[in-house]
């Protein structure tokens, strides 16, 4: 008798262990490679040069990050400090220089312990991000004008965030051992260059990418520790524990999940407990602010509010948004347990974070960074990735043009409200499009480019090639005419990568 499909379909021993060459399986990658000499040949000697994939991709990521710094240059030279709307018209806004003085770092105030003057009484960021901001302030020269100090603070933060960007690129390169070049999707992502230094999100993204790498290597405790640290920097990484629970339930790998959960809780407590005990009011500011914050930029809630005579209250939006994300998580769990092959961890991780992004009451432009590494692992297809990135770049320009419009008074220079609503719609459609192709890959695993190349779940760690012990629906009732396991396993990865039916939808 055959085992469950997810375990038997793609045993690693059936396939050659060689790396996957994207220029031979992805038409967009093949066309793009013409800029550097064309697709790699069949007789090319790979792995014989100092220029390994991880080094190349890390350098490309740093180069793209540097281009993002150049894009911020007009603001660095004055737009952050002079003119109400010029930092928006030039699309180079960043929170970092403004919060140097606005959150007390210029005055030496200790985050969470010292009360701030003004409307924001305490720092509204999680503890590990607050520590990151504080360390940057220690490295910032305290001499010169406040403008000089804010410029230096941004430069110091940019250097630290560049390290985070390199870590992300390296981790994604190593997560799928046979597909290192998929990480070029991350390194070359336009949204990464444009949004990397708007805020401090790259810290949490780097820790999450490192956690994904550890799980792919079977190190569940290290995964949990890194994910706990990521959650101490930003809230969204905790969402990954949900899909992992369902996958471990389906595979019966409870011990590994327990170690991951214990490591995450322990690491989060180590970071948060000291501040929680001695500065509870400051520590809780992030959670209170998240709850009390009204409908804001980038969400479909804003479209509803700005087109309604009686907008929903913040409490109502919080409740409905929570119900929506729970409904989405329930649907993802049902998909994971009933699909005829167990979904890959990266696929479900992307879906759950994307569901949070789409249903949340605010979408800051840098939130796209949360999804970039997960998208590269979940759907490493250049066409789909670039379609999504184009939508995000459109939204990036749209929000700054809208803010320029609102800040320019009667001149109304920029994008009016209706135009901004279209920009939000483009962002939502782009994210939902990528979700749709990932769901399609789960339902029809033959369309998944990772599995079609002969892998099962290269980011799954102990889940990779594991047999199912609990499934629902059609997954529990394999068709009677199913072919023998060895025959079906050998068939994976043999399709023509440029077959005509490889459309996105």
N, C-alpha and C positions, 0 to 999 in steps of 0.2 A: 504493500500500500504506500502511496505517496504521502508525504507530510503536507503541512499547510503551504500554500504557494509562496509566501514571503520567505520561507526558510529554504525551499528547494529550488527556486527558480534560477538563482544566480550564485551558486557556490563558487567561491574565489578560486578553488583548485581547478575548475573547469577551464578557466580563461588564462591567457597569457598575462603575466604581471606587468607588462610594459606600460609606459605612460600614454595617456590619450593625447593625440595631437589635434587641437581644435581646428587648425586650418584644413584638416582632412575630414572633419565631420560637421563643420558649421560654415555655411556659405558666406555669411557676413564676415566671419573671421578670415576666411580665405581671401575675400575681396580686399579687406583691410590690410592683409599682409603684403599686398603688392607694393605698399609704400616702403617696405623694408626688404624687398627682394622676392616676395612671393611665398607660397606655402612651402613647408619643410619637405625635403625629398625623402623617398623611401629608404635611401641608403645613408642618410645623414647620421653622423656619429653624435649621439646625444650623451650628455653627462661627461664629456671629455674636456670641458672648458671651465675656467674660473667663473664664467658667466652662467651660473646656475639659474633656474627659474626663480627661486626665492630671492636671489640678489637682484636680478633684473626687475622683478615686480616691486620689490621694496624701493629701488631707485626710481622707478616710474611713479610710484605713489608719492614719494618725496618731491619729485618734479612737478606733479600735478598740484600738490599742496603749495609749492612755491608759486605756481601760477595764480593760485587763489590769493596768496599774499599780495601779488602784483595787482590783482583786481581790487584789493582794498586800499591800494596806495592813494587814490584821490581823497579818501576819508582821512587817512593817516596824516596827510599834509594840510588838513584844515577843515574838511567837511564834518568831522565829528565835533568840532568846536565852534564853527562859525556858520550861521545860516540855519534856519529851522528845518528846511526840507532838502538841502543839498545832499545830505547823506542818503536820502531816499531816491532822489532823481539819479544819483550816480550808482545806486544799488550796492553800496559798500558798507551798510550799517553793521555794527557789532555791539553787543551788550558789554563786552569786556572793558573798554576804556571808560564807559559811563559808570559802571558799577565799582570802579576803583575808589572813587570818592563817595558815590551814592550808597555803598554798603560799608563804609567806615574803614576800609583798608588804608586809605591815605592818612587817617588819623590814628592808626595803630589799634583800632578797636578789635577785640577778640570775637570772632564769629560765635553766635549762639549764647555767649556769656554776657556780652555788652549790648545794651539796648541802643538802637539806632535812632537818630533824630529823623523826623519826617513821618510820612504815612506808613512806611515799611519798618516796623519796630525791631524786627530781627531778620537775619539772612534767611531767604526763602528757598534755600537749596539743601539737598541731603548732605549728610555729614562728610562723606568722603570727597564730594565735590567742593564743599566748603574748605576742607583741608587743602585741596589742590589750589584753590584760589588764594588761600593764606600763604602757602609756600611760594607762590608766584609773587606775592606782595613782599615777602622777605627778600627776594632776589631783585626787586625793583629799586633802583637808586632813589633815595629820598631827597636828593638835592634838586635844585632848579624849580621852575614854575610847576603848577599843578598840571598844566598841559604836557610839559616834558615828562612828568611822572606817569601820566596816563598813557602816553605814547610808549614809554618803556614797559609799562605793565602789559600792554597789548603784545609787544615784541617778546617778552619773557613767556607769556602764555602761549603765543604762537609757536615758540620753540618747543615747549613742553607738549603741546598738542600735535606737533609734527612727529614727535616720538610715538605718540599714540597712533597716528596714522600709519607709521611704518610697522608697528606691532600688529595692527589690524591686517595689513597686507601680508605679512609673514604668516600669521596664524591661518588666514584663509588659504594661502598657498599650500600649507602643510596639512590642512584638515582632510581634503580629498587627495590621498597620496598619489593616485594615478591621474589626477586631473589638476596639476599645479597651475596650469595656465588659465584656469577659470578665474583665478584671483586678479587677472588683468581687468576684469569687469569692475572690481573694486578700485583698483589703482587708477583706472582711466575714467571713473564715474564723474561726469561734470558736476553733479550735485555735491560730491565730496569737496571738490576744489572751491565751489562757491559758498558753501555753508560751514566749512570746517572751523572757522574762527569767529562765527557769530556768537557762540556760547561754548560751554564746556562739555557738550554731549560726547565728544570723542573719547573721553576717559571711560565712561560706562560702556561705550561700544567696543573699545579695545579690551576691556576686561571680559566682556561677553564673548568676543571672538576667541580669546585665550581659553575661556571655559569650554566653548565648542570644540576646540582643538584637543583639550584634555579628555573630553568625553569620547571623541573619535579614537583616542589611543587607549580606551578602556580604563582611564584613571578617574573613577567616579567621585572619589573624595576631593581630588584637586579640582574637578569640575564644580562641585558644590561650593568649595571655598571661593573660587574665582567668581562664581555667579552671585554668591552672597556679597562679595565686595562690589560687584557691579551694581547690585540692588542698593547698596549703601551710597552709590554715586548717582543713580537714577532709578526710578521705580520700575520701568518697563521690563528689565531682565527677569524679574521674578515670574513673569508670565511663562517663561520657558519651562518651568517646573510642571505646568499643566499638561502640555502635550507629551512631555517625557513620562509623566505618570501613566497616561493612557497607553503609550507604546510599551512601557515596562509591564503593564498589566496584561497586554496582549501576548507578550513574550514570556511572562512569568519571571522576570528578572527583578524581583522585589528587593533582594539584598543590595544590589547596586543602586537602586533608586533610594533606598533608605540611607545609604552612605552619602549620596549626593544631597539629599534633603538635610541630613544632619550637618554636613559641611557648610551648606548655604546658611542655615539658621545660625550656626556657631560663628561663622565669619561676620555675618551681619550684626550679631550681638556684640562681638568684640569691638567693632567700630562704633556702634551706636550707644551701647550701654553706658559708658563713662559720661557722655554728653547728656544722655537721657536722665541719669541720676543727679547730676550736678547743675544742669541748665535745662530743665524740662520744657520751660516755656519757649526758649529759643530753639530747642531741638524739634519741638512739635510744630513750629511755624510752617515748615514745608507742607506738612499734612493738612494743617488748618487752611493754609493758603490755597492748596489744591482743591479743597472742598468748597471754600467760600468764593473762589474765583468764578466770575460770571462767564457767559458765552463770549468767546474771543475769536481772534483771527483764524482763518483757515478751515473752519469746521462748517459742516452743513447746517449746524445749529445757528450759526451766524446768518446764513441765508434766510432761514425761517424767521429769526428774530427781526431782521431788517425788512422783511416783507409782511410783518404781522402787526396789527394794531394793538394786540394784547400779547406781547411776548411771554413765553413761559418763564416762571421763576427759576432761580438758580437751583433751588432744592428739587424742583420738578425735573429739570434737565439732568441733575446728578442721578436721580432715581431712574429715569428712562434710559440714560446712557449706560448705567450699571446693568439694567435689564438687557439692553442690546448686546453688550459684550458678553454677558452670561449666555445669552441665546446663541451667539456666534461660537463661543467655546463649547457649548453643548453640541452644536452641529459639527464642529471640528472633531470632537470626541467620537460622535457617532460615525463620522467618515473614517476615522482611524481604526475603529473596531469592526467595521463592516466591509471595508475595501477588500477585494479579493487578494491583494498583496499588501502586506503591512507597509504603510507610508514611511518614507524616510524622515528622520528626525528634523533635518533642515527644512523640509517642506512644511511640516506642522508648525515649527518655530516661526517661520515666515508668516504663515496664515494667522496665527494667534496675535502676533505683534501688529500685523496689518489691520486686523479687525479692531484692535485697540486704537490705532491711528485714525481709522475711518469713523469710528463711533465717538471718539473723544470730543469734548466741548471746545478744545483748542488744538490748533496744529501750527506750531512755530516752524518756520522753513527749515531749521536744522534737524527737525525730527526725522527727516528723510535718511539721516545717517544711521538711525536705528535699523533700517531695513536693508541698506546697501549690502553688507556682508551676508545677511540671511538670504537675500534675493540671489546673490551669486552662487550660493550653495544649493538653493532650492530649485532654481531654473537657470542653469548656466547656458543660456541661449542668447547670443548677442542681439538678435533682432528684437526679441521681447524686452530684454533689459534696456535697450536704447529707446524703444517706444516709451517705456515707463520714465526713463530719465528725461526725455524730451518734455513730457508732461510736468515733471518736477521743476525743470528749468523755467518753463512757462509760468508756473506758480511763483517761483522765486522772483521773477521780474514783476509779476502781477501784484504781489503784496507791497513791494517797494513803490511801485507806481501809484497804488491806491493810497499809501501813507503820504506820498508826495502830494496827491490830490487833496487829502484832508488837511494837510499842514500848510498849504499854500494860500489859504484864505480865499478871497474873491477871485484870485487869478486862476484857480482850479487847474493847476498844471499837473497832469498825471492821468490816472485811470479812475473813472467815476465808479460809483457803487455797483451798478449793473455789470460793468466790465470786470470788476473784482469778483463778483459772483460767478462769472464764467471761468475765471482763473481757478477758483476753488473747485468748480465742476470738473475742469480738466485734470486737476490733481487727483480728485476722487476717482474719476474714470480710469486714469492711468494705473492707480493702485489696484482698483477692482479688476482691471484687465489682467494684471500680473497674477492676482489671486485666482482668476478664472483658469489661466493656463496651468497653474500649479495644481488646482483641483482636478483639471482634466488629466494631468499626468498621474495623479493618484488613482483616478477611476480607470484610466487606460494606461497601465504602466509601460506598455510598449512604446508610448510617446515620450516617456521620460528619457532624456538624453543621457543621464547618468547610468540608468539601468540598461539602456540599449547598448551601452559600451561594455557591459558585462559585469557591472558591480551590483550589489544589493543595496547596502546603506553605508557608504564609506565614512559618513559622519556619525554613524550610529553606535560605534564602539561595541559593547556587548550585544547590541541588537543586530549587528551585521551578520546575516546568515543564521540567526537564531530561529528555532521553530516556534510556531504559535501554540499557545495553550488556552487562549480564550478569544473567541471571535463572535461576532453577531451577524445576523442576516445571511446574505448570500455567501459571505466568506466562510460560514459554517457548513455550507452545502455545495462543495465543489462539483462541477458537472461530471456526470458519469463517463462522458466521452473524453475526459482529460487524458492527455498523452502521458507517457511514462516520464518520470521526473528527469532522468538523465537526458532524454531527448529534448525535453522542453528547456532544460538549463543550457544545453549546448546551442540552442537556437537563439539565445539572447545575444545581442551585440552583432548579429550578422546582417542586419538590414543595411541597405544603401543609405548612408547618412544624408544624401541629397535627394531622397525619394520625394516624389511629387506630393505625397500625402502628409508631409511634415509641416503643414501649415499650423499657425498658432492656435486657431480656433476651428 
